[in-house]
Amino acid sequence: VHAVVAAVARLDKSLSPAVTIQRLRAHTFTIGDSIWVFHFTLATFWLTLMQDPGYPQKLAIPLLFCIALLIPLTSQFFRPATPVLSWVLSWYSSRFIPPHWRPTISVSLLPTLESVLYGANISDILTRFTHPILDILAWLPYGVVHFTCPAVLAIFLWLFRTKPVLHLWARTFGYMNLAGVIIQLVLPCSAPWYELIYGLTPANYGMKGSPGGLARIDTLFGSHTYTTGFTNSPLVFGAFPSLHAGNATLEALFLSHFFPQTTRYIWAYASVLYWATMYLTHHYLIDVVGGACLATAFFYFFLPD
């Protein structure tokens, strides 16, 4: 309770854009500020491709973002969250990339590398035996905690650590996921569920995604949540690297670094999620390793000395 009261007291509660403009005039620009040129260019590219919503509705996105940056109360949240928003915009708008711009989808690269590097198709071995209890154990980290943990970690950093640590999390998390999406677009690869359904027949961008093992969760709970979500995914062939594994690794690195008492628990969660990505036929082991390596690289790249 004391942490919440103190955190709220630290917030800038001003609603005057004049305050932001005054701060901007007093700001000494450095080469690091050129990152805003990158974000502006990237957003322009994706907004140009975006078809849903179309013109003029989609112009509300940059307009609302600019307003959020001008108001000090909202700017303190939206400015450090810009890398995260750039990732979300890139992920969503990737569905609108024209097919003739896209590279060829690889359906054999990952299973081949899996066999060469590890001597077997590990993900295939892990999916040969399924059980409702195992389904639940895989679903909880993969389909629930994965989507809530980044926000929970951000809240803990906001409450119990300094503002630069929270900004470090937003920056590292956002840029790592953005890099992962770009890799998935440049190197599109099919997931294990594709191999189970279609074998190694060539894939095309008109194909819908699959919930894989999460379809059993929909059946168990009588819902269509994961079937609908994964079928309409904008990145159907984004198996490598696994951003589920990347996010879990990054969360484990942050929590074990800034909250050492959580180390054994967060790495246990990450380990279960690594298994879940393969058990649910969403990733090969090489995808998991790639995502974990990506997260580790970004963590130590952004972590100050």
C-alpha positions as CSV (number, residue, x, y, z in Angstrom):
1,V,0.0,0.0,0.0
2,H,2.8,2.4,0.9
3,A,4.5,1.6,-2.4
4,V,1.3,2.4,-4.4
5,V,0.8,5.7,-2.5
6,A,4.4,6.6,-3.2
7,A,4.3,5.6,-6.8
8,V,1.1,7.7,-7.4
9,A,2.7,10.6,-5.6
10,R,5.7,10.5,-8.0
11,L,3.4,10.8,-11.1
12,D,3.4,14.0,-13.1
13,K,-0.3,15.0,-12.9
14,S,-0.1,18.0,-15.2
15,L,-2.5,18.1,-18.1
16,S,-1.0,21.2,-19.8
17,P,0.7,20.6,-23.2
18,A,2.6,23.8,-22.6
19,V,4.6,22.0,-20.0
20,T,5.7,19.4,-22.5
21,I,6.5,22.0,-25.1
22,Q,8.6,24.0,-22.6
23,R,10.5,20.8,-21.7
24,L,11.1,20.1,-25.4
25,R,12.5,23.5,-26.0
26,A,14.9,23.1,-23.0
27,H,15.9,19.6,-24.1
28,T,19.5,19.1,-25.4
29,F,19.2,16.9,-28.4
30,T,21.7,14.0,-28.8
31,I,22.3,11.4,-31.4
32,G,20.2,9.0,-29.3
33,D,17.1,11.1,-30.1
34,S,17.4,10.1,-33.7
35,I,15.6,6.9,-32.7
36,W,12.4,8.9,-33.1
37,V,13.1,9.3,-36.8
38,F,13.2,5.5,-36.9
39,H,9.8,5.2,-35.1
40,F,8.3,7.9,-37.3
41,T,9.4,6.2,-40.5
42,L,8.3,2.7,-39.3
43,A,4.9,4.0,-38.2
44,T,4.4,5.8,-41.5
45,F,5.3,2.6,-43.4
46,W,2.8,0.4,-41.5
47,L,0.0,3.0,-41.5
48,T,0.4,3.4,-45.2
49,L,-0.1,-0.4,-45.6
50,M,-2.8,-0.7,-43.1
51,Q,-6.2,-1.5,-44.6
52,D,-8.3,-2.1,-41.5
53,P,-9.1,0.5,-40.3
54,G,-8.8,2.4,-43.5
55,Y,-8.7,6.1,-44.3
56,P,-9.6,8.4,-42.6
57,Q,-10.1,6.3,-39.4
58,K,-6.6,5.1,-39.1
59,L,-5.3,8.7,-39.0
60,A,-6.7,8.7,-35.5
61,I,-3.9,6.4,-34.4
62,P,-1.0,8.9,-34.9
63,L,-3.3,11.8,-33.8
64,L,-4.1,10.2,-30.5
65,F,-0.5,9.2,-29.9
66,C,0.7,12.8,-30.5
67,I,-1.9,14.0,-28.0
68,A,-0.8,11.4,-25.5
69,L,2.8,12.6,-25.9
70,L,1.8,16.3,-25.5
71,I,0.0,15.8,-22.2
72,P,2.5,15.3,-19.3
73,L,0.2,12.9,-17.4
74,T,0.0,10.5,-20.4
75,S,3.4,11.2,-21.9
76,Q,5.2,9.7,-18.9
77,F,3.6,6.3,-19.9
78,F,3.4,6.6,-23.7
79,R,6.9,8.0,-24.4
80,P,8.8,5.1,-22.8
81,A,6.3,2.6,-24.2
82,T,7.0,3.7,-27.8
83,P,9.1,0.7,-28.6
84,V,6.3,-1.6,-27.4
85,L,3.7,0.3,-29.4
86,S,6.0,0.1,-32.5
87,W,6.2,-3.7,-32.1
88,V,2.4,-4.0,-31.7
89,L,1.8,-1.9,-34.8
90,S,4.4,-3.9,-36.8
91,W,2.8,-7.2,-35.7
92,Y,-0.7,-6.2,-36.5
93,S,0.0,-4.5,-39.8
94,S,2.2,-7.3,-41.1
95,R,-0.9,-9.0,-42.4
96,F,-1.3,-6.2,-45.0
97,I,2.1,-6.7,-46.7
98,P,1.5,-7.5,-50.4
99,P,2.2,-11.2,-51.2
100,H,4.7,-10.2,-54.0
101,W,6.8,-8.4,-51.4
102,R,7.1,-11.5,-49.1
103,P,9.9,-14.0,-49.2
104,T,9.3,-17.7,-49.8
105,I,8.1,-19.7,-46.8
106,S,10.4,-22.4,-45.6
107,V,8.7,-25.6,-44.4
108,S,11.8,-27.8,-44.1
109,L,14.5,-25.5,-42.7
110,L,13.5,-25.7,-39.0
111,P,12.8,-29.5,-38.8
112,T,16.0,-30.2,-40.7
113,L,18.1,-28.0,-38.4
114,E,16.3,-29.6,-35.5
115,S,17.5,-33.1,-36.5
116,V,21.0,-31.9,-37.5
117,L,21.6,-30.0,-34.3
118,Y,19.9,-32.2,-31.7
119,G,19.8,-35.6,-33.4
120,A,16.0,-35.8,-33.4
121,N,12.9,-33.7,-33.9
122,I,12.5,-32.9,-30.2
123,S,9.1,-31.1,-30.6
124,D,7.7,-34.1,-32.4
125,I,8.8,-36.4,-29.6
126,L,7.2,-34.1,-27.0
127,T,3.8,-34.2,-28.8
128,R,3.5,-38.0,-29.1
129,F,1.8,-38.3,-25.7
130,T,-0.9,-35.9,-24.7
131,H,-3.1,-35.7,-21.6
132,P,-5.6,-33.2,-20.3
133,I,-3.4,-32.5,-17.2
134,L,-0.4,-31.9,-19.5
135,D,-2.6,-29.7,-21.7
136,I,-3.5,-27.5,-18.6
137,L,0.1,-27.4,-17.5
138,A,1.1,-26.2,-21.0
139,W,-1.8,-23.8,-21.4
140,L,-1.3,-21.8,-18.2
141,P,2.1,-20.4,-19.0
142,Y,1.7,-20.3,-22.8
143,G,-1.9,-19.1,-23.1
144,V,-2.4,-17.1,-19.9
145,V,0.8,-16.0,-18.0
146,H,2.6,-15.1,-21.2
147,F,0.0,-12.3,-21.9
148,T,-0.1,-11.0,-18.3
149,C,3.4,-11.3,-17.1
150,P,4.9,-8.3,-19.0
151,A,2.3,-6.0,-17.5
152,V,2.7,-7.4,-14.0
153,L,6.5,-7.1,-14.2
154,A,6.1,-3.5,-15.3
155,I,3.8,-2.7,-12.4
156,F,6.3,-4.3,-9.9
157,L,9.1,-2.2,-11.4
158,W,7.0,0.9,-11.2
159,L,6.2,0.2,-7.5
160,F,9.4,-1.1,-6.1
161,R,12.3,0.1,-8.4
162,T,13.3,3.4,-9.9
163,K,11.8,5.0,-13.0
164,P,14.9,4.3,-15.2
165,V,14.5,0.5,-14.4
166,L,10.9,0.6,-15.7
167,H,12.0,2.5,-18.8
168,L,14.7,-0.1,-19.3
169,W,12.1,-2.8,-19.2
170,A,9.9,-1.1,-21.8
171,R,12.8,-0.4,-24.1
172,T,14.3,-3.9,-23.9
173,F,10.9,-5.6,-24.2
174,G,9.7,-3.5,-27.0
175,Y,12.8,-3.6,-29.2
176,M,13.4,-7.3,-28.6
177,N,9.8,-8.1,-29.8
178,L,10.1,-5.7,-32.7
179,A,13.4,-7.4,-33.8
180,G,11.7,-10.8,-33.5
181,V,8.8,-9.7,-35.7
182,I,11.2,-8.4,-38.3
183,I,13.2,-11.7,-38.3
184,Q,9.9,-13.6,-38.7
185,L,8.9,-11.4,-41.7
186,V,12.3,-11.7,-43.4
187,L,12.7,-15.5,-42.6
188,P,9.2,-16.9,-42.6
189,C,9.1,-20.5,-41.3
190,S,6.3,-22.9,-40.6
191,A,5.6,-24.3,-37.1
192,P,5.3,-28.0,-36.1
193,W,1.5,-27.9,-36.4
194,Y,2.0,-27.2,-40.1
195,E,4.2,-30.3,-40.5
196,L,1.6,-32.4,-38.7
197,I,-1.2,-31.1,-41.0
198,Y,0.4,-30.6,-44.3
199,G,3.8,-32.4,-44.0
200,L,6.5,-30.7,-46.0
201,T,4.3,-29.5,-48.8
202,P,5.0,-25.9,-49.9
203,A,3.1,-23.2,-47.9
204,N,1.6,-20.0,-49.1
205,Y,0.4,-16.8,-47.4
206,G,-3.2,-17.5,-48.1
207,M,-3.2,-20.3,-45.5
208,K,-4.8,-19.8,-42.1
209,G,-3.0,-20.4,-38.9
210,S,-3.7,-23.2,-36.4
211,P,-4.1,-23.2,-32.6
212,G,-2.1,-26.5,-32.5
213,G,-2.5,-28.1,-29.1
214,L,-4.5,-25.2,-27.8
215,A,-7.4,-26.5,-29.8
216,R,-7.7,-29.1,-27.0
217,I,-8.0,-26.3,-24.5
218,D,-10.9,-24.8,-26.5
219,T,-12.5,-28.2,-26.6
220,L,-11.9,-28.7,-22.8
221,F,-13.6,-25.3,-22.0
222,G,-16.1,-25.3,-24.8
223,S,-14.8,-22.1,-26.3
224,H,-13.2,-20.9,-29.6
225,T,-10.8,-18.3,-28.2
226,Y,-7.5,-19.8,-29.3
227,T,-8.9,-21.3,-32.5
228,T,-10.2,-17.9,-33.6
229,G,-7.1,-16.1,-32.4
230,F,-4.5,-18.3,-34.1
231,T,-6.5,-18.9,-37.2
232,N,-6.6,-15.1,-37.8
233,S,-3.0,-14.4,-36.7
234,P,-1.3,-11.8,-38.9
235,L,2.0,-13.8,-38.6
236,V,1.1,-17.4,-39.5
237,F,4.6,-18.3,-40.5
238,G,6.5,-16.7,-37.6
239,A,7.9,-19.8,-35.9
240,F,11.5,-18.5,-35.6
241,P,12.4,-17.1,-33.2
242,S,9.9,-18.0,-30.5
243,L,8.8,-14.8,-28.9
244,H,7.0,-16.8,-26.2
245,A,10.4,-18.2,-25.2
246,G,12.0,-14.8,-25.8
247,N,9.6,-13.0,-23.5
248,A,9.8,-15.6,-20.8
249,T,13.6,-15.5,-20.9
250,L,13.6,-11.7,-20.7
251,E,11.2,-11.7,-17.8
252,A,13.4,-14.3,-16.0
253,L,16.5,-12.2,-16.6
254,F,14.8,-9.0,-15.3
255,L,13.2,-10.5,-12.3
256,S,16.3,-12.5,-11.3
257,H,18.4,-9.3,-11.7
258,F,16.2,-6.8,-9.9
259,F,14.3,-9.2,-7.6
260,P,16.9,-11.9,-6.8
261,Q,14.5,-13.7,-4.4
262,T,12.3,-14.7,-7.3
263,T,15.1,-16.3,-9.4
264,R,14.2,-20.0,-8.9
265,Y,10.5,-19.4,-9.4
266,I,10.7,-17.3,-12.6
267,W,13.2,-19.6,-14.2
268,A,11.0,-22.6,-13.3
269,Y,8.2,-20.8,-15.2
270,A,10.4,-20.1,-18.2
271,S,11.4,-23.8,-18.3
272,V,7.8,-25.0,-18.3
273,L,7.0,-22.4,-21.0
274,Y,9.9,-23.7,-23.2
275,W,8.4,-27.2,-22.9
276,A,4.9,-25.9,-23.5
277,T,5.8,-24.2,-26.8
278,M,6.9,-27.5,-28.2
279,Y,4.2,-29.7,-26.6
280,L,1.5,-27.5,-28.1
281,T,3.2,-27.8,-31.5
282,H,3.8,-24.1,-31.9
283,H,7.6,-24.1,-32.0
284,Y,10.6,-26.3,-32.6
285,L,13.4,-26.5,-30.1
286,I,15.6,-24.3,-32.3
287,D,12.9,-21.6,-32.2
288,V,13.0,-21.7,-28.4
289,V,16.8,-21.5,-28.3
290,G,16.6,-18.7,-30.9
291,G,14.1,-16.7,-28.8
292,A,16.1,-17.2,-25.6
293,C,19.3,-16.1,-27.3
294,L,17.6,-13.0,-28.7
295,A,16.3,-12.0,-25.3
296,T,19.7,-12.6,-23.6
297,A,21.4,-10.5,-26.3
298,F,18.9,-7.6,-25.9
299,F,19.0,-7.7,-22.1
300,Y,22.8,-7.3,-21.9
301,F,22.9,-4.8,-24.8
302,F,20.5,-2.4,-23.0
303,L,21.6,-3.1,-19.4
304,P,23.8,-0.2,-18.2
305,D,27.2,-1.0,-16.8
